[in-house]
Amino acid sequence: MEDSSEQRGSRLARAARFAFTHPVGIAHTILYFVVAIVVLQNLEPTKIDFLFWSIPEVPKLVVLLLAMLLGALLWELARRLIRR
């Protein structure tokens, strides 16, 4: 019986040690899961109107991914400009 509780304790200690030494990796993993859930829940098609252009039947998945990509690119550009 004591071996089982010691194993659980050592597993918990290893998990805690991993979490404290890799917090960014854990945050990235959680973020990836959240993004995947949002994307998978928005697969239905939608219509995009911009000024005089209209794009019918675009999956929300494409719109979300493009918006995330554009946001990441703008963030990186701003970060590099501020760093100078």
N, C-alpha and C positions, 0 to 999 in steps of 0.2 A: 504494500500500500504506500509506503513512504517513497518508493522509487517513482511511482506515478505522480505524486505531488511534486517531487523534485524535478521530474521531467517537465511538468507544466510550468514550474517556476523558472527553469532554465530557458524554456521556449519563450516565456513572457519576457525574461531578461534579454534574450537575443533580439526579440521583436522591438523592445524599447530601445536597445542600443542601436539597432538599424534605423529606427525612426529618428533618433537624435543625430545620427551621423549622416542621414540622407533626407533631410526635410524637403528639399527642393524636388527631388525625384518623386517623393510621395505626393507632393502638391501637384506636380505635373500629371501623375497617374490619375489622381482624382479629377483634375480638370479635363483630361482626355475622356474619362467616363461620362462626365456631365455633358461635354460637347457631343459625344456619340448618342446619348439619350435624346438630346434636343434635336439633333439631325434626324434620327430615326423616327421621331414622333411627328416630323413635318415633311412627309414624302408626297403629299397631295399637290397637284398642280395649281398654279396661281397665275394671274395676269399682271403684267407690269406695264404701267403707263408713265411715260416721262416726256414732258412737253408734247411734241407731235408724234413721238414714237409709241408704238404699242406692241408688246410681245405677249402673245397668248400662250397659255399652257406651258409655263416654265415651272419645273418642280421647285418647291420651297427649299429643298435640299441644295440646289444649285445657288439660289439666291443667298441662303445662309452661308454657304462655303465661300462664295465670292465676297460677301460682306466681311467675314472673318479674315480672309486673306488681305483685303484692302485695309482693314484696321491694323493688322499686323505690320503691313508695309509702311503705313503712315506712322505707326508707333516707332518703328526702327529708324525711319527717316528723321523724325523729330528727336529721337535719342542721339543720333549721330550729329545733328546740327547743334544741339545743346552742348554736347561734349566738346566741340571746337571752341 
